[in-house]
Amino acid sequence: MNKGGKLIVITGPSGVGKSTIVRQVLSRTGAQYSVSVTTRRKREGETDGRDYRFIDRRTFQRMIDAGELMEWAEVFGDLYGTPLEPVEEALAEGKSVILEIDVQGGMQVHRKMPDAVCVLILPPSEVELARRLSERGSENEDALKRRLAKASAEVRAARSSCIYDHVVVNEDLEEAIRSVVEIVRGSG
């Protein structure tokens, strides 16, 4: 890595509360958020350039081919990735940068940047994760089952990967936020 800022990688299965935690951590620490690119459709309430950069598959493939992505993955038919250049620029300026990505992406980043601080966010139980995903109301029953199966596989892979410096169970949201704030402040 460099002598500038610190890279903090927040991962965990879909529905565990990563976005909610990261929003609060950003507002409390002043760390910079790395905006991922995706080919999926924008959800209600999302803003292009703030939540994600929404791009087409052709543009995404061009970014892969040009080596412009720090990590990328296909998830449920949509592509997600982290542009490398903005992260490197912020780190060189001495800023802490937070990536909010899936477990697969976290493993890719760790291979490329082993000094990154990796944080795994977990649900208190699979039953609670199922409840949270169901409450989103954004998917039908089959899609929900696929997400839960993927979440279970991600948690198993994450636990066996040995890349995580910290594991935070999101049972009490405020407590989880405070834990991640402490990690970010202690890492920079």
C-alpha positions in Angstrom: 0.0 0.0 0.0 1.1 3.6 0.4 2.1 5.8 3.3 -1.1 7.9 2.9 -4.6 6.8 3.9 -5.9 3.4 4.9 -8.3 1.2 3.0 -11.1 -0.3 5.0 -13.1 -3.1 3.3 -16.6 -3.7 4.7 -18.1 -7.0 3.6 -20.9 -9.3 4.5 -23.9 -10.9 2.9 -26.8 -9.0 1.3 -29.3 -7.7 3.9 -26.9 -7.7 6.9 -27.0 -3.9 7.1 -23.7 -2.9 5.4 -25.2 0.2 3.7 -26.8 1.5 6.9 -23.7 1.0 8.9 -21.4 2.5 6.3 -23.6 5.7 5.9 -23.3 6.3 9.6 -19.6 5.5 9.8 -18.9 7.9 7.0 -20.8 10.7 8.7 -19.0 10.1 12.0 -15.5 9.6 10.8 -15.0 11.7 7.7 -13.7 8.7 5.7 -14.3 8.7 2.0 -16.8 6.3 0.4 -15.7 4.4 -2.7 -18.6 4.5 -5.2 -18.9 1.1 -7.0 -20.0 0.7 -10.5 -22.9 -1.7 -11.4 -24.9 -2.9 -14.3 -28.0 -3.4 -12.2 -31.0 -1.2 -12.3 -31.2 1.7 -9.9 -33.5 1.1 -6.9 -35.9 3.6 -5.5 -34.1 6.2 -3.5 -30.7 5.5 -5.0 -28.7 8.3 -6.7 -26.3 7.7 -9.6 -22.8 8.7 -8.5 -23.6 8.6 -4.8 -24.9 5.0 -4.2 -23.4 3.5 -7.3 -22.4 4.5 -10.8 -25.0 2.8 -13.0 -23.4 1.7 -16.3 -24.1 -0.7 -19.1 -22.4 -4.1 -19.6 -20.2 -2.8 -22.5 -18.7 0.0 -20.3 -18.2 -2.5 -17.4 -16.4 -4.9 -19.7 -14.2 -2.1 -21.1 -13.2 -1.2 -17.5 -12.3 -4.9 -16.8 -10.2 -5.1 -20.0 -8.4 -1.9 -19.2 -7.5 -3.0 -15.6 -9.5 -0.1 -14.1 -11.3 -2.2 -11.5 -9.8 -3.2 -8.1 -12.3 -6.0 -7.9 -15.5 -7.1 -9.6 -18.1 -9.9 -9.5 -21.3 -11.0 -11.1 -24.1 -11.3 -8.6 -27.5 -12.6 -9.6 -26.8 -11.6 -13.2 -25.6 -8.1 -12.5 -22.0 -6.9 -12.5 -20.5 -4.9 -9.6 -17.0 -3.5 -9.3 -14.7 -1.0 -7.6 -12.9 1.6 -9.8 -9.2 1.6 -8.8 -8.2 5.2 -9.7 -10.4 7.1 -7.2 -9.4 4.8 -4.4 -5.6 5.2 -5.1 -6.0 9.0 -5.4 -7.8 9.3 -2.0 -5.3 7.0 -0.3 -2.4 9.0 -1.7 -4.0 12.2 -0.3 -4.0 10.5 3.2 -7.7 9.8 3.3 -9.2 6.7 4.8 -11.4 5.0 2.1 -14.3 2.6 2.8 -15.3 0.0 0.3 -18.7 -1.6 0.9 -18.6 -4.8 -1.2 -19.5 -8.5 -1.1 -17.3 -11.2 0.4 -16.0 -12.3 -3.0 -14.9 -8.7 -3.7 -13.3 -8.4 -0.3 -11.2 -11.5 -1.0 -10.0 -10.0 -4.3 -9.1 -6.7 -2.7 -7.2 -8.5 0.1 -5.1 -10.4 -2.5 -4.2 -7.1 -4.2 -3.9 -4.9 -1.1 -3.1 -7.1 1.9 -2.7 -4.1 4.1 -6.4 -3.2 3.8 -8.3 -3.5 7.0 -11.1 -6.1 6.4 -14.3 -6.0 8.4 -16.9 -8.7 8.1 -20.5 -7.7 9.1 -22.7 -10.7 10.1 -26.3 -11.0 11.0 -27.1 -12.4 14.5 -28.7 -15.4 12.9 -29.9 -16.8 9.5 -33.5 -16.4 10.7 -32.9 -12.7 11.3 -31.2 -12.2 8.0 -34.2 -13.9 6.2 -36.5 -11.5 8.1 -34.5 -8.4 7.0 -34.3 -9.5 3.4 -38.0 -10.2 3.3 -38.9 -6.8 4.8 -37.1 -5.1 1.9 -39.9 -6.3 -0.3 -37.8 -5.9 -3.4 -37.7 -9.6 -4.4 -40.1 -12.5 -5.0 -39.9 -15.7 -3.0 -37.5 -17.4 -5.4 -35.1 -14.5 -5.5 -35.2 -14.3 -1.7 -34.3 -18.0 -1.4 -31.4 -17.5 -3.8 -30.1 -14.6 -1.7 -30.4 -16.5 1.5 -28.5 -19.5 0.0 -25.8 -17.1 -1.3 -25.6 -15.4 2.1 -25.0 -18.7 3.8 -22.3 -19.6 1.3 -20.7 -16.2 1.7 -20.6 -16.5 5.5 -19.0 -19.9 5.3 -16.4 -18.7 2.8 -15.7 -15.5 4.8 -15.2 -17.5 8.0 -12.8 -19.9 6.4 -10.8 -17.2 4.5 -8.7 -15.8 7.4 -8.6 -12.3 5.7 -10.8 -10.5 8.3 -9.2 -8.3 10.9 -12.6 -7.7 12.6 -16.0 -9.4 12.7 -19.0 -7.3 13.8 -22.4 -8.9 14.4 -25.2 -6.5 13.6 -27.6 -7.4 16.3 -27.9 -3.9 17.7 -27.5 -1.4 14.9 -26.0 1.4 17.1 -23.5 -0.9 18.7 -22.5 -2.3 15.3 -22.0 1.3 14.0 -19.9 2.3 17.1 -17.7 -0.8 16.6 -17.0 0.0 12.9 -16.4 3.7 13.8 -13.7 2.5 16.3 -12.2 0.3 13.7 -12.0 3.1 11.1 -10.6 5.6 13.6 -8.0 3.1 14.9 -6.9 2.3 11.3 -6.2 5.7 10.0 
